[in-house]
Amino acid sequence: MTDGPLLTVQGLVCGYGSVPVCGPVTASVDAGDVLGIVGFNGAGKSTVARTMIGRQPALDGESRFRGLLIDDRAASFRAAVACVFDQDAFFPSLTVAEHLELVARGHGVPDPAGAVERELDAFGVIAVADALPTELSSGQRRRLLLAAGFVRPRDLLVLDEPEQRLDPVMQQVLGGRIRAVAADGCAVVLVTHSPDLLRATATSCLLIDDEVRPVPVDAGAALISGTRR
Ligand SMILES: Nc1ncnc2c1ncn2[C@@H]1O[C@H](COP(=O)(O)OP(=O)(O)OP(=O)(O)O)[C@@H](O)[C@H]1O
């Protein structure tokens, strides 16, 4: 463990081939912080989030976790970092509860049954605990993906537009869960189009554009709600 921010990104150029999708990114996230990432469709938010944690190679610059250059293949990094991206990937023959149990046991949660029960309850999927993925609505599949991100221990949580397909009540619940894990010392990177979720959770905000720059959380919320340009 090193002192200082958990995640540090310096001059990170993110893109495809040799073409950047946005300006270079410099940011840091401390334990307990929630960094909101905002911008218009296609600005590069998901690309930045993936590149920050080594899911896709950077064109330039660097990203460090606990002071070390990120190697997303390292078991210690994968144990510390939970991600929920917009990729539904389920085992077709495992139920909702079994998915969560698999994740909890795989990450050595001391009371996996209790942890599964808690997340089933928090994400409102108790009624479909025994359902297979093909028997879920799109919002229920989203809830399952999110529950899988919260059922396991992590020091850094990366959420890419987690509000997608959630009803307004569940969006509020999600905000509460994000605040709770941050209060517990987890660092969070939150890509979002929701001004409410941003305001409810973020402690800092990064605007992704041709030039990437930090903006106050309220200004970021106003930008994505269209009340400010
Ligand atoms: N695999 C890929 N190969 C090449 N270009 C890509 C790829 N994925 C995304 N892009 C392009 O990179 C740019 C940024 O995409 P990205 O998904 O990061 O944007 P975003 O800000 O997350 O958008 P949204 O708000 O719509 O989710 C877009 O122009 C997109 O077309």
The ligand as a MOL file (V3000), in Angstrom:
LIG
                    3D

  0  0  0     0  0            999 V3000
M  V30 BEGIN CTAB
M  V30 COUNTS 31 33 0 0 0
M  V30 BEGIN ATOM
M  V30 1 N -14.0710 -0.4530 -30.8790 0
M  V30 2 C -14.0160 0.7480 -31.4550 0
M  V30 3 N -13.2710 0.9640 -32.5500 0
M  V30 4 C -13.1860 2.1840 -33.1180 0
M  V30 5 N -13.8510 3.2740 -32.6710 0
M  V30 6 C -14.6140 3.1120 -31.5750 0
M  V30 7 C -14.7550 1.8600 -30.9220 0
M  V30 8 N -15.5740 2.0120 -29.8480 0
M  V30 9 C -15.9470 3.3070 -29.8550 0
M  V30 10 N -15.3810 3.9600 -30.8870 0
M  V30 11 C -15.5210 5.3810 -31.2020 0
M  V30 12 O -14.8850 6.1300 -30.1730 0
M  V30 13 C -15.6330 7.2970 -29.8730 0
M  V30 14 C -15.9300 7.3530 -28.4010 0
M  V30 15 O -16.7760 6.2450 -28.0700 0
M  V30 16 P -17.2170 5.9910 -26.5650 0
M  V30 17 O -18.0630 4.7760 -26.5450 0
M  V30 18 O -16.0070 6.0180 -25.7010 0
M  V30 19 O -18.0780 7.3090 -26.2980 0
M  V30 20 P -19.0030 7.6660 -25.0490 0
M  V30 21 O -18.6600 9.0610 -24.6620 0
M  V30 22 O -18.9110 6.6270 -24.0000 0
M  V30 23 O -20.4270 7.6530 -25.7530 0
M  V30 24 P -21.9220 7.3680 -25.1980 0
M  V30 25 O -22.3150 8.5310 -24.3180 0
M  V30 26 O -22.7180 7.3400 -26.4610 0
M  V30 27 O -21.9100 6.0620 -24.4690 0
M  V30 28 C -16.8740 7.2690 -30.7730 0
M  V30 29 O -16.6490 8.1130 -31.8760 0
M  V30 30 C -16.9640 5.8290 -31.2160 0
M  V30 31 O -17.5110 5.7330 -32.5080 0
M  V30 END ATOM
M  V30 BEGIN BOND
M  V30 1 1 1 2
M  V30 2 1 2 3
M  V30 3 2 2 7
M  V30 4 2 3 4
M  V30 5 1 4 5
M  V30 6 2 5 6
M  V30 7 1 6 7
M  V30 8 1 6 10
M  V30 9 1 7 8
M  V30 10 2 8 9
M  V30 11 1 9 10
M  V30 12 1 10 11
M  V30 13 1 11 12
M  V30 14 1 11 30
M  V30 15 1 12 13
M  V30 16 1 13 14
M  V30 17 1 13 28
M  V30 18 1 14 15
M  V30 19 1 15 16
M  V30 20 2 16 17
M  V30 21 1 16 18
M  V30 22 1 16 19
M  V30 23 1 19 20
M  V30 24 2 20 21
M  V30 25 1 20 22
M  V30 26 1 20 23
M  V30 27 1 23 24
M  V30 28 2 24 25
M  V30 29 1 24 26
M  V30 30 1 24 27
M  V30 31 1 28 29
M  V30 32 1 28 30
M  V30 33 1 30 31
M  V30 END BOND
M  V30 END CTAB
M  END
